Amino acid sequence: MTRVRIDKWLWAARFFKTRSLAARACDLGRIEAGGQPAKASREVRLGDHLKVKNDSGEFQVEVLGLSELRGPAAAAQALYRETESSLELRRKLAAERMLLPHFEASRPGKLSKRDRREIDRLRGRSERGTQ
């Protein structure tokens, strides 16, 4: 095997959960091969440099192996090597995300007794209802 469709390779390398998601990413221009947007039918060869944007981040990888079959994660990671600059950028972005404040989403519906007491405490009201 010397060539594999890029959507099959992205699926086999576990960048996307399904092949149709990989093909959709190609259609949206989130996959670049050699600096050019790649179509799903483009063939990947050993040594190709790809830029992959997905939910996990942006990866710049070199193709080390070809596969049309999705296997275990360890086998999938053997299909490519991520560049040092890509690794460093992803680590930096992860560190920045850790520093951002985390806001809890508001709960739908009526507040519980505990929630009302917490709000009263934050507003400086007494616990017994005297305001």
KAZIKA-V981972 format. One record per run of one state. SS is the DSSP state (2 for helix, 1 for strand, 0 for the rest). FROM is the first residue (numbers start at 1). TO is the last residue. Records with the same first field share a line. If there is no record, write none. Layout:
SS: FROM-TO  FROM-TO
//
This chain:
0: 1-3  13-18  28-30  34-35  38-42  45-48  55-56  64-72  78-79  83-83  100-112  124-131
1: 4-5  31-33  36-37  43-44  49-54  57-63  80-82
2: 6-12  19-27  73-77  84-99  113-123
//
